Amino acid sequence: MNQKSSILSKISIGYLLFATTVVVAVFYIGFTAGKINGTRSIVPEGEGKVLNQGDMNKFAGENVDFRQFWEVWNLIKDAYVDQPVSEKDMYYGALQGLMSSLNDPYSMFFVPTEADAFTKDLEGKFFGIGAEIGLKDDHIIIVAPLAESPAEKAGIQAGDIIVSVDEKSTKDWGINETVLNIRGEKGTPVTLEVVREGVDAPFDITIVRGEITIDSVKWEIRDDGIAVVSIFMFNEDTTVLFQKAVQEILTEDVKGVIIDVRNDPGGLLSEAINIAGFWIDGDTVVIEKVGDVERPFRSQGAPRLAGMPTVVLVNGGSASASEILAGALQDFGAATIIGEQTYGKGSVQEYHEFEDGSALKMTTAKWLTPKGRSISNTGIAPDIIVEYTLDDFNEERTPQLDAALDFLKAIK
């Protein structure tokens, strides 16, 4: 079994869209990834017989009779108007229905093509528009556009509600259907109709799909002695790249550090814990809660940035692993949080890949900050609130970064 702990954030379009891209492409949504071997899914054939069915009723309650399932199956096969009906589509549809019954936007079943796109997103390279989408209050929303992606360059912003895709309404769509409609070949356009807070009417944004390659960490040391480290997602190379940034910071005359996780939809839990460990010395970074049982995850390694004046920049597109990092540093007083309320994803998912290429992602735990705070649906509240408006975007102003710089410069 190959397992990775991860906290993706809300489903990206693309698949990273942090889960949540083809980027568009993802479904970045916090999760613990794992692979189940020896559980091959077998599609029923013929007269409703299951090959290698095993003890089908082992976990069924008294009010569940699987004979009704096969009655419906056979009625579709015998009487549905448009024949033939694909048994595989029926089978996968039933599994998707099981997951949708949980009413959990982070739990879902992927058919093989969707599962393949999801895992490719975690590798940091895919085709799409470069935005993460999520489902919130029954609306398809942009969790975050990826840095320098086609979506960001076209003007897509975190919090935008997608009303339609190429004139097709998203009302009643789920994440998967939205992703399938937004994805497409490199160089082709897709038009999103969006609703944005502060704008009176919906408007169209046309985006040309491209190849999305994500460098998870970028940094610069400014002439004023302040280092700005941007984390775009928490993937498998994040700790290695962050270590390089820290090495450069420690060899220069750096007076303060800004960690920018704005529009970072999340990623691997282990990477968030590793990054927090540069400030937190062997203490709890995050608590996983299953029922009444709590399990702390502690930092390891040397806290090489402990005592360094630090600001973490956040916004509504900061989700999951980003919130774990911000929440931990806030709880320990290791950093000042500046920006806007974060997304509010406080759950952990397990990802299981089956032998036929399909996969399952399901919420198995909730997570809390070191002080036991839950951020589900509420997010991390900044210590200093600084908004970023549409006028700021149009005028290319950077009020949040400016506030962080002013804060660090004021420290004597």
C-alpha positions as CSV (number, residue, x, y, z in Angstrom):
1,M,0.0,0.0,0.0
2,N,1.4,3.4,-1.0
3,Q,0.1,6.1,1.3
4,K,0.6,9.8,1.4
5,S,-0.9,12.2,3.9
6,S,-2.4,15.1,2.2
7,I,-4.7,18.0,2.6
8,L,-5.8,19.2,-0.7
9,S,-8.1,21.9,-0.7
10,K,-11.2,22.3,-2.7
11,I,-11.3,20.9,-6.0
12,S,-9.8,22.4,-8.8
13,I,-10.7,22.7,-12.1
14,G,-8.2,21.4,-13.9
15,Y,-7.3,19.0,-11.8
16,L,-5.6,21.0,-9.4
17,L,-8.3,22.7,-9.0
18,F,-5.3,21.7,-5.0
19,A,-7.6,19.0,-5.8
20,T,-9.8,21.0,-6.6
21,T,-7.0,20.6,-12.3
22,V,-6.8,19.8,-15.0
23,V,-6.0,22.8,-13.8
24,V,-8.5,23.5,-14.4
25,A,-7.8,20.9,-13.4
26,V,-8.0,20.0,-9.8
27,F,-9.5,18.5,-7.0
28,Y,-7.2,19.9,-4.3
29,I,-9.0,19.1,-1.3
30,G,-7.1,17.9,1.8
31,F,-6.6,14.2,1.9
32,T,-4.6,11.2,2.9
33,A,-3.8,9.4,-0.2
34,G,-3.6,5.7,-0.3
35,K,-3.8,2.8,-2.7
36,I,-5.8,-0.2,-2.1
37,N,-4.6,-3.4,-3.8
38,G,-6.6,-6.5,-4.3
39,T,-10.0,-4.9,-4.4
40,R,-10.7,-5.1,-8.1
41,S,-14.1,-3.6,-9.1
42,I,-16.1,-6.0,-11.2
43,V,-18.9,-4.8,-13.4
44,P,-22.0,-6.9,-13.2
45,E,-23.0,-8.7,-16.4
46,G,-26.0,-10.6,-17.7
47,E,-28.9,-11.2,-15.5
48,G,-27.8,-9.2,-12.5
49,K,-25.1,-11.6,-11.3
50,V,-22.0,-10.3,-9.6
51,L,-18.7,-12.0,-10.3
52,N,-16.9,-12.7,-7.1
53,Q,-19.5,-10.9,-5.0
54,G,-18.3,-12.1,-1.6
55,D,-20.5,-11.3,1.4
56,M,-22.5,-8.5,-0.2
57,N,-24.7,-7.9,2.8
58,K,-22.0,-7.9,5.4
59,F,-22.4,-4.2,6.2
60,A,-26.0,-3.8,5.1
61,G,-28.5,-2.7,7.7
62,E,-31.9,-4.4,8.4
63,N,-33.6,-1.9,6.1
64,V,-31.3,-2.5,3.1
65,D,-32.3,-5.2,0.6
66,F,-29.9,-5.4,-2.4
67,R,-32.5,-7.3,-4.4
68,Q,-34.1,-3.9,-5.1
69,F,-30.8,-2.7,-6.6
70,W,-30.8,-5.6,-9.0
71,E,-34.5,-5.0,-9.8
72,V,-33.7,-1.5,-10.8
73,W,-30.7,-2.6,-12.7
74,N,-32.6,-5.2,-14.7
75,L,-35.5,-2.7,-15.4
76,I,-33.0,-0.3,-16.9
77,K,-31.4,-3.1,-19.0
78,D,-34.8,-4.4,-20.2
79,A,-37.0,-1.3,-20.6
80,Y,-35.0,1.9,-20.9
81,V,-35.9,3.6,-24.1
82,D,-32.3,4.2,-25.5
83,Q,-30.6,0.8,-25.7
84,P,-28.0,-0.5,-25.3
85,V,-27.2,0.9,-21.9
86,S,-23.5,0.8,-20.8
87,E,-23.2,-1.5,-17.8
88,K,-19.9,0.1,-16.9
89,D,-21.6,3.6,-16.9
90,M,-24.4,2.2,-14.7
91,Y,-21.9,0.6,-12.3
92,Y,-19.8,3.8,-12.0
93,G,-22.9,5.9,-11.7
94,A,-24.1,3.7,-8.8
95,L,-20.8,4.2,-7.0
96,Q,-20.9,8.0,-7.6
97,G,-24.4,7.9,-6.1
98,L,-23.1,6.2,-3.0
99,M,-20.6,9.0,-2.5
100,S,-23.1,11.8,-3.2
101,S,-25.4,10.4,-0.6
102,L,-22.9,11.6,2.0
103,N,-23.6,15.3,1.1
104,D,-20.0,16.0,1.5
105,P,-18.3,18.1,-1.3
106,Y,-15.0,16.6,-0.5
107,S,-16.0,12.9,-0.8
108,M,-16.4,11.6,-4.3
109,F,-15.8,8.7,-6.7
110,F,-13.6,9.2,-9.8
111,V,-14.0,7.1,-13.0
112,P,-10.6,6.1,-14.4
113,T,-10.1,9.2,-16.6
114,E,-11.0,11.5,-13.7
115,A,-8.7,9.6,-11.3
116,D,-5.8,9.9,-13.8
117,A,-6.3,13.6,-14.1
118,F,-6.5,14.0,-10.3
119,T,-3.2,12.2,-9.7
120,K,-1.4,14.1,-12.5
121,D,-2.5,17.4,-10.8
122,L,-0.5,16.4,-7.7
123,E,2.6,16.1,-9.9
124,G,2.3,19.8,-10.7
125,K,1.8,19.6,-14.4
126,F,-1.4,19.5,-16.4
127,F,-3.5,21.2,-19.1
128,G,-6.3,23.6,-18.3
129,I,-7.0,27.2,-17.1
130,G,-5.1,26.9,-13.8
131,A,-7.8,27.5,-11.2
132,E,-9.2,25.5,-8.3
133,I,-12.9,25.2,-8.0
134,G,-15.1,24.3,-5.1
135,L,-18.7,23.8,-4.1
136,K,-19.9,26.3,-1.5
137,D,-23.6,27.1,-0.6
138,D,-24.7,25.1,-3.7
139,H,-22.6,27.4,-6.0
140,I,-19.6,26.5,-8.1
141,I,-16.9,28.9,-7.0
142,I,-13.3,29.7,-7.7
143,V,-11.3,28.8,-4.7
144,A,-8.1,30.2,-6.2
145,P,-6.5,30.9,-9.5
146,L,-3.0,29.5,-9.7
147,A,-0.2,32.0,-9.9
148,E,0.6,33.2,-13.4
149,S,-2.0,30.8,-14.8
150,P,-4.3,31.5,-17.8
151,A,-7.1,32.0,-15.3
152,E,-5.2,34.6,-13.3
153,K,-4.0,36.4,-16.3
154,A,-7.6,36.6,-17.7
155,G,-8.8,38.2,-14.4
156,I,-10.3,35.3,-12.6
157,Q,-10.4,35.9,-8.8
158,A,-10.8,33.8,-5.7
159,G,-14.5,33.9,-4.7
160,D,-15.9,34.3,-8.2
161,I,-19.1,32.2,-8.7
162,I,-19.2,30.4,-12.0
163,V,-22.7,30.8,-13.5
164,S,-22.1,29.2,-16.8
165,V,-19.4,27.5,-18.9
166,D,-19.6,28.3,-22.7
167,E,-23.3,29.4,-22.2
168,K,-24.2,26.2,-20.3
169,S,-25.7,26.8,-16.9
170,T,-23.8,25.4,-13.9
171,K,-27.0,25.2,-11.8
172,D,-27.3,21.6,-10.6
173,W,-23.7,20.8,-11.7
174,G,-21.3,19.2,-9.3
175,I,-17.5,19.6,-9.3
176,N,-16.9,16.7,-11.7
177,E,-19.3,18.0,-14.4
178,T,-17.9,21.5,-14.1
179,V,-14.3,20.2,-14.5
180,L,-15.2,18.1,-17.5
181,N,-16.8,21.2,-19.2
182,I,-13.9,23.5,-18.4
183,R,-11.1,21.2,-19.4
184,G,-10.0,21.1,-23.0
185,E,-7.1,21.1,-25.4
186,K,-4.2,23.4,-25.0
187,G,-4.8,26.7,-27.0
188,T,-8.6,26.4,-27.1
189,P,-10.8,29.0,-25.4
190,V,-13.4,28.6,-22.7
191,T,-15.8,31.3,-21.6
192,L,-16.9,31.5,-17.9
193,E,-19.8,33.7,-16.9
194,V,-19.1,34.8,-13.3
195,V,-20.7,36.6,-10.5
196,R,-18.3,38.7,-8.4
197,E,-18.9,40.5,-5.1
198,G,-19.1,44.2,-5.6
199,V,-20.0,43.9,-9.3
200,D,-23.6,44.6,-10.1
201,A,-24.2,42.0,-12.9
202,P,-22.7,38.7,-14.1
203,F,-20.0,39.1,-16.8
204,D,-18.0,36.8,-19.1
205,I,-14.3,36.0,-18.9
206,T,-12.8,34.1,-21.8
207,I,-9.7,32.0,-21.0
208,V,-7.3,30.3,-23.4
209,R,-6.4,26.9,-22.0
210,G,-2.7,26.2,-21.6
211,E,-0.1,23.8,-20.1
212,I,0.1,24.4,-16.4
213,T,3.4,23.8,-14.6
214,I,3.6,24.6,-11.0
215,D,6.8,25.5,-9.1
216,S,5.4,25.2,-5.6
217,V,7.8,27.7,-4.0
218,K,9.4,30.9,-5.3
219,W,11.3,33.5,-3.3
220,E,13.2,36.7,-3.5
221,I,15.3,38.7,-1.0
222,R,14.5,42.4,-1.4
223,D,17.0,45.2,-1.2
224,D,15.3,46.3,2.1
225,G,16.3,43.0,3.7
226,I,12.9,41.4,3.7
227,A,12.5,37.9,2.1
228,V,9.3,37.1,0.3
229,V,8.6,33.4,0.0
230,S,5.5,32.4,-2.1
231,I,4.1,28.9,-1.6
232,F,1.7,28.1,-4.5
233,M,0.8,24.6,-3.3
234,F,2.1,22.0,-1.0
235,N,3.3,19.2,-3.2
236,E,6.1,16.7,-3.0
237,D,8.9,19.2,-3.7
238,T,7.8,22.0,-1.4
239,T,10.0,21.2,1.6
240,V,13.1,20.8,-0.6
241,L,12.5,24.1,-2.3
242,F,11.6,25.8,1.0
243,Q,14.9,24.6,2.5
244,K,16.8,26.2,-0.4
245,A,15.0,29.5,0.3
246,V,15.8,29.2,4.0
247,Q,19.4,28.5,3.3
248,E,19.6,31.7,1.2
249,I,17.7,33.7,3.9
250,L,20.2,32.6,6.6
251,T,23.2,33.5,4.6
252,E,21.9,37.0,3.8
253,D,21.2,40.0,6.2
254,V,17.5,39.3,6.3
255,K,15.4,41.3,8.8
256,G,12.1,39.6,8.3
257,V,10.2,37.0,6.2
258,I,6.9,37.1,4.4
259,I,5.3,33.8,3.7
260,D,2.7,34.3,1.0
261,V,0.0,31.5,0.8
262,R,-2.7,33.6,-0.8
263,N,-4.6,31.6,-3.4
264,D,-2.8,28.4,-2.2
265,P,-5.5,25.7,-2.2
266,G,-3.5,23.2,-0.2
267,G,-1.7,20.0,-0.8
268,L,0.2,17.4,1.2
269,L,-0.3,17.4,4.9
270,S,3.3,16.2,5.5
271,E,4.6,19.3,3.6
272,A,2.6,21.7,5.7
273,I,3.9,20.1,8.9
274,N,7.5,20.2,7.5
275,I,7.2,23.9,6.7
276,A,5.8,24.8,10.1
277,G,8.7,23.0,11.7
278,F,11.0,25.8,10.6
279,W,9.4,27.9,13.3
280,I,7.9,25.4,15.7
281,D,10.3,23.2,17.7
282,G,9.1,19.6,18.1
283,D,5.6,20.6,19.1
284,T,2.1,20.0,17.7
285,V,1.4,21.6,14.3
286,V,-2.0,20.1,13.7
287,I,-4.5,17.7,15.4
288,E,-6.4,15.1,13.5
289,K,-9.8,14.3,15.1
290,V,-11.8,11.2,14.4
291,G,-14.9,11.0,16.5
292,D,-13.7,11.7,20.1
293,V,-10.1,10.6,19.4
294,E,-7.5,13.2,18.7
295,R,-4.1,12.5,17.2
296,P,-1.4,15.3,17.2
297,F,1.1,15.7,14.4
298,R,4.4,17.2,15.6
299,S,7.1,19.1,13.8
300,Q,10.5,17.6,13.3
301,G,13.9,19.0,12.5
302,A,15.6,22.3,13.5
303,P,13.4,25.4,13.8
304,R,15.8,27.5,11.8
305,L,13.5,30.5,11.5
306,A,12.4,30.6,15.1
307,G,12.6,34.2,16.3
308,M,12.7,35.6,12.8
309,P,10.0,38.3,12.4
310,T,7.5,36.7,10.1
311,V,4.2,37.6,8.4
312,V,1.9,35.1,6.7
313,L,-0.2,36.6,3.9
314,V,-3.6,34.9,3.4
315,N,-6.9,35.4,1.6
316,G,-10.1,33.6,0.7
317,G,-8.2,31.3,-1.6
318,S,-5.9,30.1,1.1
319,A,-7.2,26.6,2.0
320,S,-6.4,23.4,3.7
321,A,-2.7,22.9,4.1
322,S,-2.3,26.7,3.8
323,E,-4.6,27.1,6.8
324,I,-2.8,24.5,8.8
325,L,0.5,26.4,8.4
326,A,-1.1,29.8,9.1
327,G,-3.1,28.4,12.1
328,A,-0.1,26.8,13.7
329,L,2.1,29.8,13.4
330,Q,-0.7,32.0,14.7
331,D,-1.4,29.7,17.7
332,F,2.3,29.7,18.7
333,G,2.7,33.5,18.1
334,A,5.5,32.7,15.6
335,A,4.0,34.9,12.8
336,T,1.5,37.7,12.3
337,I,-1.3,36.8,9.9
338,I,-2.2,39.6,7.4
339,G,-4.9,39.7,4.7
340,E,-8.4,38.3,4.5
341,Q,-10.3,35.4,6.1
342,T,-9.2,32.1,4.7
343,Y,-11.4,29.5,2.9
344,G,-12.2,27.3,5.9
345,K,-11.4,23.7,5.0
346,G,-10.9,21.7,8.2
347,S,-11.2,18.1,7.0
348,V,-8.9,15.3,5.8
349,Q,-9.7,13.0,3.0
350,E,-8.4,9.5,2.1
351,Y,-7.7,8.7,-1.5
352,H,-8.0,5.1,-2.6
353,E,-7.1,4.0,-6.1
354,F,-8.5,0.7,-7.4
355,E,-7.0,-1.7,-9.9
356,D,-9.4,-0.7,-12.7
357,G,-8.0,2.9,-12.5
358,S,-11.0,4.3,-10.7
359,A,-10.6,6.0,-7.3
360,L,-12.4,7.1,-4.2
361,K,-11.7,10.2,-2.1
362,M,-13.5,10.3,1.2
363,T,-13.5,12.5,4.3
364,T,-12.1,10.4,7.2
365,A,-11.2,13.0,9.8
366,K,-11.3,16.6,10.8
367,W,-8.3,18.7,11.8
368,L,-7.8,21.3,14.5
369,T,-5.1,23.9,15.1
370,P,-2.6,23.3,18.0
371,K,-4.9,25.2,20.3
372,G,-7.9,23.0,19.3
373,R,-9.5,25.5,17.0
374,S,-11.7,24.2,14.1
375,I,-11.6,26.3,11.0
376,S,-14.3,24.4,9.0
377,N,-16.5,26.9,7.1
378,T,-15.0,29.8,9.2
379,G,-11.4,29.9,8.2
380,I,-8.4,31.6,9.9
381,A,-9.1,35.2,10.9
382,P,-6.1,37.5,10.2
383,D,-4.5,39.4,13.0
384,I,-4.5,42.4,10.7
385,I,-7.3,42.6,8.1
386,V,-6.3,44.1,4.7
387,E,-8.7,43.7,1.8
388,Y,-7.8,43.4,-1.9
389,T,-10.4,45.0,-4.1
390,L,-11.3,45.0,-7.7
391,D,-9.9,48.5,-8.0
392,D,-6.6,47.3,-6.5
393,F,-6.5,44.6,-9.1
394,N,-7.3,47.0,-12.0
395,E,-4.8,49.6,-10.7
396,E,-2.1,46.9,-10.0
397,R,-1.9,47.9,-6.3
398,T,-0.6,45.5,-3.7
399,P,-2.1,46.6,-0.4
400,Q,-1.7,43.3,1.4
401,L,2.0,42.9,0.5
402,D,2.5,46.6,1.3
403,A,1.0,46.1,4.8
404,A,3.2,43.2,5.5
405,L,6.3,45.1,4.4
406,D,5.3,48.1,6.6
407,F,4.7,45.8,9.6
408,L,8.1,44.2,9.4
409,K,9.9,47.5,8.8
410,A,8.3,48.9,11.9
411,I,9.8,46.1,14.1
412,K,12.9,47.5,15.8
